[in-house]
Amino acid sequence: MGALSIAFSAAVVLIVALMAEASAQSSVARILIYSATRDFRHDSIPTAVDALVAQGPAANISFDHTEDQGWFTDDRLQQYDALLFLSNTGEVLDDTGKAAFQKYLDLGGNFIGIHSASDCLRNTTFFQKELGAAFDYHPELQNATVDVVGPSHPSTSMLPKAWAVRDEMYNFKSDPRSVGAVVVLSADESSYTDPGPRKFDQGTPHPTAWFQEHGAGVDDGSTAGRSFYTSLGHLNETWHNDLFLAHVMGGIQWALQSNTTRAFSPEAKVGNATESSTVSAAGSASGMGMATASAGEPSSTLTGSSGTSSPWLSQKTLASVGGIALALSLWSMF
């Protein structure tokens, strides 16, 4: 009976471990990158898209990419565990798209904004709250120091306390802390030149990246997912920098762990509920390339992350399954 007891206990322990890992992430997380622009366009957008897609398999994330505002419908957005706005400018969604976006957030969807995402949908209140603050201006591109501030966070845990960067130091029209955001990166204003004029109070320390545990863009009574924003990411070479990519991916993975979408909570109302990361699009597929669009004619192309994705069950979990089988075999011998 001693061997029986040991085998049974081992099986229970392994089953609990398996269930814990499965509940941590039950399917490949799916993220839509949206990089439409209507005003200034960053030439780093294609580089950024490629860099994010390349990071996907190691993070168990499938990235899709579009610049078609027609993709913003209830049925389509509900497939995603997060929406990622990348270096957008101007009025990049029509009223139908905005309504679908609002509904997605109300159902627990997560949001990530990068660089000039803070310079789009300038008159859309829910978007400005969900992102945290609207872009005002930036001084010329130059070397600067960005300080890690606030609580420990996955987007900054790998960074030096004083991080030397070459980027645009954004100023904002309000303090993101006013909507509940927590600032985790702050521009050291003594490290660069900013002639101004600064017309708005963005709070101190100078906000450069922040997160919201519960995105402020949701309607009252709705389920709020997480929101993460970083104002860095202007240059092509920045998107080849391992430290910067770790910063961005840390923020993305933190946002996904809200437990308000299907990748981490099977009971959620939005998100990817399947193990497969295969993209099924209404437009023509063009691999990892850029889905280009003019200001007047957004593309109908959706590009997805091709190649293999990380398995749903890790090697550790598969080993646990083998252990369970062995334990149960021993049990059956008694």
N, C-alpha and C positions, 0 to 999 in steps of 0.2 A: 504493500500500500504506500510505502514511502516513495517509491519510484513513480507510482501513479500520481501522488500528490504533487511531486516536483514537476512532472510533465504537464499536469493541469495548470499549475501556477504559471509555468513558463508560457503556456499557450495564452492564458489570460493577459499576461503582461505584454506579449507581442501583439495581441489583438488591440489592446488599448493604444499601444504605440502606433499601430497602423491607422487606427481611427483618428488619432490626433493629427497625424500628418495629412491624411485625406481631408480632414476638415479645414486644415490650414489653407490648402488650395485644391479644390475639387476638380478643376478643369483649367485648360490653358487660358490665361487672361487675354482678352482681345481689346485692343485699343485702336481707335480711329484717329489718325493724324490728319488735321485739317489745316491747310496752309494757303488758302485763298487770300489774295490781296486785291485791294481796289485803289490804293494810293502807292506810296513807296514800296518797292519790292526788293528784298534782300537776295543777293546772288548766292548766299549761303544756304538757301532753302533746300536745293537738291542734295547738297552735302549732308545737311542735317537729317533729312529723311533717310538717306542711305545709312548713316551712322546709327540711327535709332533702330532701323530694321535689322542691322547686323547685331545689335545687342539683344534682340528678342529671344533667340533660342536659349541662351544661357540664363535668362531671367524667366523662362516659361511664359513668354508673352508673344502673341501674334499681333503684329502691327499691320493695319490697313492704311492706305493713304488716298486722299481725294482732295480736289479743289472744286468739286461740284456741289453747290449749295443745295441742289435737288436731292442729295443723299440724306439731308436732314428731314426725315420723316419718322413718325412714331415707330413703325415696324422695323426700319433699318437701325435706328439708334438703339433700340432695345437689345441688339446683339452685343453691345459693347460694355466692357467693364469700366472704361474711361474714355473721355474725349480729350484729345490733346490739340490745343490751338498753337500753331507754330508760326511765329513771326508774321502774323496777319496785320493788315492795315485797312482801315476804312470799313464801309458797310458791306460786310462779307456774307450776310444772311438776309433773306427777305422775311416778311412777316410769318409765312408758313414755317420756314426753317427755325425762326426764333421760338415759335410756339412749341415745336417738337423738341427743341433744346431745353426749354423750360420744363416740359413734361418729363423729359429724361432725368433732369436734375431732381425733380420732385419725387421720382421713383427710386432715388438712391444712387443715381449715376455719379461717378467721380470726374473731376476736372483737373487738367494740367495746362498751364499757360507758360509759354517760353518766349522771351525777348519781347518783340513788339506786339505780341498778343494783347498787351495792355493798351495798344493804340488802334483797336478795332471796336466796332459796335459801341461807339462813344456815347450814344444817347439811349442805350439799352440798359435800363436800371438793374435788372436781375443779373445781367452779364457782368457789369461793373462790380457788383457786390460779390459775385462768385469768384471773380479774379482777385479782387481786393482793393485795387486803386487804378485809376486811369493815368496813362503816360502824359507828362507835360512837355518836357524837352530834355535834351542831353547836350553837354558840351562836346567838343570835338573828340574823336577817337584818340585815346592815349593810354599810357601805362598808368595803373592805379593799384591801390591795395584795398582788398575787401576783407573785412574782419568777420570771423565766425562769432556770432552772438547768440544769446538766448539759450534755450534748453538743448540738450543733445538731440540730434535728429539724423536719420539715415542719409539725408542729402548733404550733410556737412561733416559727418563723423570721420571721413577720410581726408579732410582738408586741413592745411596748416592754419593755426590761429590767425595769422595775417597772410592772406593769399594774394600773391602778386599776379595780376591779370593785365591783359591788353583788351579793352572792351569799351563800350559806351556806358557811362555812369548815368543811369536814368534818374530823372526827378519826376515826382508824381503829383497829381492834383489833390490828393488827400492822403491821410494816414491810414494804411491798411489795418492798423490796429483798431481803428474805429469800428470795423465790422467784425472784430474778433480774431483777426489774423495774428500769428506769432512770427515775428521777424527772426530769421536765422542767419542772414548775411547782411552786412552793413558796409556801405562804401565809406572808406576813410577819407573824409573831405580834405584832409591836410596833404594827401598823397597825389592830388591832381589839381588842375586848374579849371574852375567853372566861373566864367564871367557873368552868368545869369542872363536876364533877371529872373529871380525865383519869386513867383507870385502866390504860391500856395503853401500851406503848412502841411508837410508830409510827416511830421513827427521826428523824434530822435530816439535812438540813433537812425541815421539815414537808411531807409528800407531798400534792400537790393534783392532779397529772396525771402519768401515767407510761406507759411502753410495755414490752412484752416481745418481743424478737426471736423467741423461741420460747416460745409459751404454755405455762405450767407445768401446765395442766390435763389434758394428754394422758397416756395410759397409757405405761408404759415400752416402748420399741421402736417407738413410733408416729411418724408424721410430724406435727411441730408447726407450725402456722401462726403468725401474729403476733397479738398482743393489744395493744389500746390502751384506756386509760381516762382520762376526765376527770371530776372531781367537780363541776364547774361546770354551770350550766344550770337553776337553780331558777325564775327569773322568765320570764313571757311576753315581756317587753321584751328580755330577754337573747337570745332567739331571733330578734329583729329586728336585732341588733347585728352589723354586718358583720365586725368583728374577731373576735368570738366564733365566728361561723359559719366564718370562715377557719381558726380554731384547730381546730374539730371536723372540718371537711372535710380539713384537713391530716393529722390523725390517721387518718381513714378511708382516705384514699388511700395513706398509708404502709402501713397494715395490708394493703390489697389487693395490694401489691407484694411479697408474700412469695414469689411464684412457686410456691405450693403448691396453687393452685386454677386452674380451667380458663380464667379470664379472662386469665391471664398464662402459663399452662403447659398446652397441649393434652393433655399426658400425665397431668395431675392427676386425682384420683378424685372430686373434688367441684367445684362451681362451674358457671357458665353457659357452655355450649359453643356457643351460637347467637348470631348477630348481632342477633336480634330481642329487644326488651325487653318484648314483649307478655306480659301476665299471664294465665295460665289458672288459675282458682281453682275449688275444689269448692263454694264458697259463692257467695252473690249479690254481684255487684260494685256498689260504691257510689262509684266515682270516687276523688277525692282525700280524701274525708271520713274521719272517724275511725271505726274499727271498735270500737264501744263494747261493753263487757261488764261484767256485774256479777260480784261475787266468786264467786258460786255457779254462774253460767251464762256461761262465756266465749263470745264471739261466734264464729260460724263464718264470718264475713266476712273476706275478704282484699282489701285495697285496694292498688292498684298505681299507679305513676307513669304517668299518661296523657300524651298529647301526643307530640311528636317527641323522639327521643333523639339523642345525638351519633352521627354516622356512624362505622362501624367504621374506615374509612380516613379520615385527616385530609386537608385540602386539600393539605398538603405532600406527603403520600404520593401522592395522585392526580396531582399535578404530576409526581412522579417517574415514575409509570406513563407519562404522556405523553412524558416525556423518553426513557424506554426505547424506546417505540415509534418516536420520531424517530431515535434512534441506530441501531436495527435497520434502519430504512428506508434510512439512509445506507449502512449496511453492505451491504445487498442490491444497491446500485448498483455495487459493485465486484466 
